Amino acid sequence: MPDLNFDSHNTLYATHGLHAYAAKCPPQLARYGLRYYSRSGDTVLDPMAGSGTTLVEARLMGRHSRGYDIDPLACLIARVKARGVRDAEVEEVYADIARHAARDVVAMNSPRPPAAVARRAAPPEFTNRDYWFDSEVADALAILAYHIRHRAMSRAVREFFLVAFSSLILSKTSVANARDIIHSRHHYWRHERSPDVLGKFDARVRLMRRQVAEFRDGCAAGARSEMRLGDARRLRLREETIDLVFTSPPYATALDYPRAHFLAVAWLQAALGVSLEDYLTKAADYIGSVRGRLPTEFQLDPRLGRNGTASSVITRLAAASPSQAKRAQRYFSDMDQALGEIARVLKHRRHAIIVVCPSHIRKIAVPTQEVLVELGRGHDLRLKKSYTRTINERRRILPYLQESFGKRMDTEYVLIFQKGR
C-alpha cells in the first residue's frame, strides 16, 4: 500500500500557500492520483474544488483541469492559484496602487481629510463591522479596495490583488479583531497595536509574486485550467468528457465556509457579484451544511433506505437526535446526487478518486466511506482500490471537544472508483 500520509512533506510549494483555506487536501495526494490514474493531456475534474489544489497540481503535471465550487470566494482563490498571472503585469499595476493608497492613508490621518479621500475611505456597511475592524484598519482597507477596484488592469491582475486583499483578513494573523479566522469558530481578539494594513499588503503581494513565479516555472506547456462557480450536484458538463475526477468533498456536518469567509466577503461583494446577505443565505445549500430548514418529521429517504449502511446510521442517529439524523440524511442524499453527476461526466472505464473522512455525530460513528461505496454502485462506480491515510494532528485547524462529539477521527479514506465493468 502506498504511503499517503506526507507528514514531512512541504505542502505550500508553488501556489498552494497563496491563501489560507480550511481543510485543504495535501497537494501530494492529488499528485498521486493524477500520476497513476491520468495521462499528460487528459482532462481532470474537481467538482468540489475548494481553493484549487487539484487544478494547481494538474497544471504542474501537464493535465487540463476543470473545477467547480459553490463558494464564490473559493472560486476566486482557485482561479488565481491555477492561472499564473505574469509578474510584469502585476509589477506595473502594483506600483500605482501602492502609491495612491499610501497617499490617501496619509491624507485620511490628517486633521481635515479631503472629501474625496473620505469617500474612498468609506467602508462597506455590514453587521458588527466596527466590532470586527478598528476604524483605522477599516479606512485603510477601504482605500486599498477602492484602488484595486478602480485602477486600470486586466481581470487576471485584479483578481490577484483581490486574493492578496482577502488574505489580510482570512489568516492566522488577521488585520481584523479576530483569531482562528480561517475556520468557522473564530472569536474576537483585539490587537495591541493597530495593524499596518498597507505594510502587510505589500509583504503579501511580494510573497504571492514569488509563489506565482515558482508555479509558472513549474507548469507544463499547454496545460489549461478553468474554474467556475457551480454545484457538484448539477454540473454544467457534457456526458463522458472527463478522464479523471479527483475531489475531497466536505465532511458530514462540515465546516461552515460562509461563516468562516464572511469577514472577507463583506469587503468583496461587488467583485464576487454577491451581497453578503445572499452569500450567508446560500450557506444552507452547501453540501454538509448544518444550516437550512429541516423537515418537521423524520422519514427515511427511500433512496437511502436501499443503502444498508446509510439507513442503519441514520436510523441510529434518529433515536439520539432527529435533527442530526435529518442533516446526515441530507448530506448522503447530496453526495448521492454528486456521485451521479461524477458518473455522468466521467468516461467509461476511467477513474474517480474521492478522499473522505468518517465522523462522529452525537458519539455515533458515521462511516462515510462505506456509505459512498454503496452509493457509488448505484451509479456504476465500482470501488477498485481503497487506501487509508493518517491525518496529522499538527496540521489540524479546528479545536475538538471529545466529550461532546466522541472520538476524533484520525483516518481519511482514499476511494478509487472505476466507471463500468
C-alpha positions in Angstrom: 0.0 0.0 0.0 1.4 3.5 -0.9 2.3 5.8 2.0 -0.2 8.7 1.6 0.5 10.4 4.9 3.0 13.0 3.6 3.8 14.1 7.2 7.2 15.6 6.5 6.4 17.0 3.1 6.2 20.6 2.2 2.5 21.3 1.3 3.0 25.0 0.5 5.1 24.9 -2.7 4.1 26.7 -5.9 0.8 28.5 -5.2 -0.6 26.1 -2.6 0.2 28.6 0.1 -1.3 31.6 -1.7 -4.3 32.0 0.6 -5.3 30.3 3.8 -8.2 27.8 3.4 -9.6 25.3 5.9 -9.4 21.5 5.4 -7.2 21.6 2.3 -6.3 18.3 0.7 -2.5 17.7 0.7 -1.2 18.5 -2.8 0.9 15.4 -2.8 -2.3 13.3 -2.5 -3.7 15.0 -5.6 -0.4 14.5 -7.4 -0.5 10.7 -6.5 -4.0 10.4 -8.1 -3.0 12.4 -11.2 0.2 10.4 -11.7 -1.3 7.0 -11.5 -4.8 7.5 -13.0 -4.3 10.0 -15.7 -2.0 10.8 -18.6 -0.5 14.0 -20.0 -3.1 15.9 -21.9 -6.1 14.3 -20.0 -8.8 16.5 -18.6 -9.2 16.3 -14.8 -12.3 17.4 -12.9 -12.7 18.5 -9.3 -16.4 19.2 -8.8 -15.8 20.4 -5.2 -12.6 22.2 -5.9 -12.3 24.5 -2.8 -9.2 26.6 -3.1 -7.9 24.7 -6.2 -5.4 22.1 -5.1 -6.3 19.7 -7.8 -6.2 22.4 -10.5 -2.7 23.6 -9.5 -1.3 20.0 -9.5 -3.0 19.3 -12.9 -1.2 22.3 -14.5 2.1 21.3 -12.9 1.7 17.8 -14.3 0.5 18.7 -17.8 -3.2 17.9 -17.4 -6.0 20.1 -18.4 -8.4 20.8 -15.4 -11.9 22.0 -14.7 -13.0 23.0 -11.2 -16.4 23.9 -9.7 -17.3 25.2 -6.3 -20.4 26.6 -4.8 -18.5 29.2 -2.8 -17.6 32.4 -4.9 -14.5 33.2 -2.7 -13.2 29.7 -3.2 -13.6 30.1 -6.9 -11.7 33.4 -6.9 -8.8 31.9 -4.9 -8.6 28.8 -7.1 -8.6 30.8 -10.3 -5.7 32.9 -9.1 -3.7 29.9 -7.8 -4.1 27.9 -11.1 -3.8 30.8 -13.5 -0.2 32.0 -13.0 -0.5 35.7 -13.9 2.6 37.3 -15.5 4.7 39.1 -12.9 5.5 42.0 -15.2 1.7 42.8 -15.3 1.5 42.7 -11.5 4.6 44.8 -11.0 3.4 47.6 -13.3 0.0 48.0 -11.6 1.1 47.4 -8.1 3.4 50.5 -8.0 0.4 52.6 -9.0 -1.9 51.0 -6.3 0.7 51.3 -3.6 1.5 55.0 -4.3 -2.1 56.1 -4.5 -3.2 54.1 -1.4 -0.3 55.4 0.7 -1.1 59.0 -0.3 -4.8 58.5 0.7 -4.0 56.9 4.1 -1.7 59.8 5.0 -4.4 62.3 3.9 -7.0 60.4 5.9 -4.9 60.7 9.0 -4.7 64.5 8.7 -6.8 66.8 10.8 -9.2 67.6 7.9 -9.2 64.8 5.3 -10.2 65.9 1.8 -13.8 65.0 1.0 -12.7 62.8 -2.0 -10.3 60.8 0.2 -13.0 60.4 2.9 -15.3 58.9 0.2 -12.7 56.5 -0.9 -12.1 55.5 2.8 -15.8 54.7 3.4 -16.0 51.1 4.3 -19.0 48.9 3.3 -21.9 48.6 5.7 -22.4 45.2 7.4 -23.5 43.9 10.8 -20.9 44.4 13.6 -18.4 45.9 11.2 -16.9 48.2 13.9 -16.7 45.3 16.3 -14.5 43.3 13.9 -12.5 46.2 12.4 -10.9 49.2 14.1 -11.7 52.4 12.3 -8.1 53.0 11.2 -7.9 49.4 9.8 -11.3 49.9 8.1 -10.2 53.2 6.5 -7.0 51.6 5.1 -8.9 48.5 3.8 -11.5 50.7 2.1 -8.8 52.8 0.4 -7.0 49.7 -0.7 -10.2 48.1 -2.0 -11.0 51.3 -3.9 -7.7 51.5 -5.8 -7.8 47.8 -6.6 -11.3 48.3 -8.0 -10.7 51.5 -9.9 -7.2 51.3 -11.3 -7.0 50.1 -14.9 -5.8 46.4 -15.1 -6.7 43.1 -16.6 -9.1 40.8 -14.8 -6.3 38.3 -14.0 -4.2 41.0 -12.3 -7.2 42.5 -10.4 -8.1 39.0 -9.1 -4.5 38.5 -8.0 -4.8 41.7 -5.9 -8.3 40.7 -4.6 -6.8 37.4 -3.3 -4.0 39.3 -1.6 -6.6 41.7 0.0 -8.7 38.7 1.2 -5.6 37.1 2.7 -5.1 40.1 5.0 -8.4 39.2 6.7 -8.6 35.4 6.4 -5.3 34.4 8.0 -4.0 33.4 11.4 -2.7 36.9 11.9 -5.7 38.8 10.5 -6.0 42.6 10.4 -9.5 42.1 11.8 -10.1 41.8 15.5 -10.3 38.1 15.3 -8.3 34.9 15.9 -8.7 31.5 14.3 -10.4 33.2 11.4 -9.6 30.6 8.8 -12.3 28.3 10.2 -15.8 29.0 11.3 -15.2 29.3 15.0 -13.2 32.4 15.0 -13.6 34.7 18.0 -12.9 38.3 19.0 -9.3 39.3 19.7 -8.2 42.9 19.9 -4.7 43.9 18.6 -2.3 45.6 21.0 -1.3 47.9 18.1 -3.4 48.7 15.1 -2.2 46.5 12.2 -0.3 48.2 9.3 -2.7 47.3 6.5 -0.6 48.7 3.7 2.6 47.2 5.0 1.0 43.8 5.4 -0.5 44.1 1.9 3.0 44.9 0.5 4.5 41.9 2.2 1.7 39.7 1.0 2.0 40.8 -2.6 5.7 40.3 -2.6 5.3 36.7 -1.3 2.5 35.9 -3.7 4.6 37.1 -6.7 7.3 34.7 -5.7 4.8 31.9 -5.3 3.2 32.5 -8.7 6.6 32.8 -10.3 7.5 29.4 -8.9 4.2 28.0 -10.2 4.7 29.4 -13.7 8.2 28.0 -13.8 6.9 24.5 -12.9 3.8 24.5 -15.2 3.9 22.0 -18.1 3.5 23.7 -21.5 -0.1 23.8 -22.9 -1.9 22.7 -19.8 -5.1 24.7 -19.2 -7.3 25.3 -16.2 -10.8 26.6 -15.8 -12.5 27.4 -12.5 -16.2 28.2 -12.4 -18.9 28.8 -9.8 -21.1 25.7 -9.8 -22.8 23.0 -7.9 -21.4 19.4 -7.8 -25.0 18.1 -7.8 -25.7 19.9 -11.1 -22.6 20.1 -13.3 -22.6 22.0 -16.5 -20.6 19.5 -18.4 -21.4 17.1 -21.3 -21.6 13.4 -20.7 -18.3 11.3 -20.7 -16.0 14.3 -21.3 -13.7 13.8 -18.2 -10.7 11.5 -17.9 -10.3 11.6 -14.1 -12.2 13.0 -11.2 -10.2 13.9 -8.1 -12.1 15.5 -5.2 -12.1 15.9 -1.5 -15.7 16.7 -0.6 -16.9 18.3 2.6 -17.5 16.0 5.6 -20.9 15.4 7.1 -21.9 18.4 9.1 -18.8 20.1 7.8 -17.1 23.4 8.3 -19.4 26.4 7.7 -17.4 28.0 5.0 -19.6 31.1 4.6 -19.3 31.8 8.3 -15.6 31.4 8.0 -15.3 33.7 5.0 -17.9 36.4 5.7 -15.4 39.0 7.0 -13.6 39.0 3.7 -16.7 38.6 1.5 -18.1 41.7 3.2 -15.4 43.7 1.5 -15.5 41.9 -1.8 -19.2 41.8 -2.5 -19.0 43.8 -5.8 -16.0 41.8 -7.0 -17.7 38.4 -6.2 -21.1 39.5 -7.6 -23.0 38.6 -4.4 -24.3 40.6 -1.5 -23.2 39.5 2.0 -26.8 38.7 2.9 -27.3 36.4 -0.1 -23.9 34.8 0.5 -24.8 33.9 4.0 -28.3 32.7 3.0 -26.7 30.5 0.3 -24.9 28.6 3.1 -27.9 26.4 3.6 -27.3 24.9 0.1 -23.7 23.8 0.7 -23.1 20.1 0.9 -22.6 19.2 4.5 -24.1 22.4 5.8 -25.7 22.4 9.3 -27.9 25.3 8.2 -31.2 25.4 6.4 -34.7 24.2 7.1 -35.2 20.6 8.0 -38.4 18.6 7.6 -40.7 18.7 10.7 -40.9 14.9 10.9 -38.0 12.5 10.3 -38.7 10.0 7.5 -36.0 7.8 6.0 -35.4 8.7 2.3 -36.4 5.6 0.2 -33.3 6.1 -2.0 -31.1 5.8 1.1 -33.2 3.0 2.6 -31.8 0.7 -0.1 -28.3 1.5 1.2 -27.8 -0.7 4.2 -25.0 1.3 5.9 -26.7 4.7 5.3 -30.1 3.6 6.6 -28.5 1.9 9.7 -26.5 5.0 10.6 -29.4 7.4 10.0 -31.8 5.3 12.0 -29.4 5.2 15.0 -28.9 8.9 14.8 -32.7 9.4 14.7 -33.0 7.7 18.0 -30.4 10.1 19.6 -31.2 13.3 17.7 -33.8 13.5 14.9 -32.3 16.8 13.7 -28.9 15.3 13.3 -30.4 12.4 11.5 -32.1 14.8 9.1 -28.8 16.6 8.4 -26.9 13.3 7.9 -29.6 12.1 5.5 -29.5 15.4 3.6 -25.7 15.0 3.3 -25.9 11.5 2.0 -28.6 12.5 -0.5 -26.5 15.4 -1.7 -23.5 13.1 -2.1 -25.6 10.6 -4.0 -26.5 13.4 -6.5 -22.8 14.4 -6.7 -21.8 10.8 -7.4 -24.5 10.6 -10.1 -23.0 13.7 -11.8 -19.5 12.4 -11.5 -20.5 9.1 -13.2 -22.4 11.0 -15.9 -19.4 13.2 -17.0 -16.7 10.5 -16.5 -15.6 8.5 -19.5 -16.2 4.7 -19.5 -13.5 2.7 -17.6 -11.9 5.9 -16.2 -11.5 6.6 -12.5 -12.9 8.9 -9.8 -10.8 9.4 -6.7 -12.7 10.6 -3.6 -11.0 11.5 -0.4 -13.3 11.2 2.6 -13.2 11.0 6.4 -15.7 9.3 8.6 -17.0 11.2 11.6 -18.8 11.0 14.9 -22.2 12.7 15.3 -23.6 12.6 18.8 -21.0 10.0 19.6 -22.4 7.7 16.8 -19.8 6.6 14.3 -20.7 7.7 10.7 -18.7 5.5 8.2 -18.9 7.9 5.3 -16.5 5.9 3.2 -18.8 2.8 3.4 -21.9 4.8 2.5 -20.2 6.4 -0.5 -19.0 3.0 -1.8 -22.6 1.7 -1.6 -24.0 4.8 -3.2 -21.4 4.6 -6.0 -22.6 1.2 -7.1 -26.0 2.7 -7.9 -24.2 4.9 -10.4 -22.0 2.2 -12.0 -19.0 3.4 -10.0 -17.2 0.3 -8.7 -14.6 0.5 -5.9 -11.3 -0.6 -7.4 -9.0 0.2 -4.5 -9.2 1.8 -1.1 -6.3 3.2 0.9 -6.1 4.9 4.3 -4.0 7.8 5.4 -3.5 9.3 8.9 -4.5 12.9 9.5 -1.5 14.6 11.1 -2.6 16.2 14.4 -0.3 19.1 13.9 -2.0 20.1 10.7 -5.5 20.3 12.2 -7.2 23.7 12.3 -10.3 23.1 14.4 -10.4 22.6 18.1 -12.3 19.5 19.2 -14.4 18.6 22.2 -14.2 14.8 22.5 -16.6 14.6 25.4 -19.3 16.3 23.3 -18.7 14.6 20.0 -16.9 11.3 20.7 -13.6 10.0 19.5 -12.0 12.3 16.9 -11.5 10.5 13.6 -7.9 10.5 12.5 -8.1 8.4 9.3 -9.0 9.5 5.8 -10.0 7.1 3.1 -8.8 7.4 -0.5 -11.5 5.7 -2.5 -10.6 4.8 -6.1 -13.7 4.1 -8.2 -13.8 2.9 -11.8 -16.8 3.6 -14.1 -18.3 0.5 -15.7 -17.0 -3.1 -15.6 
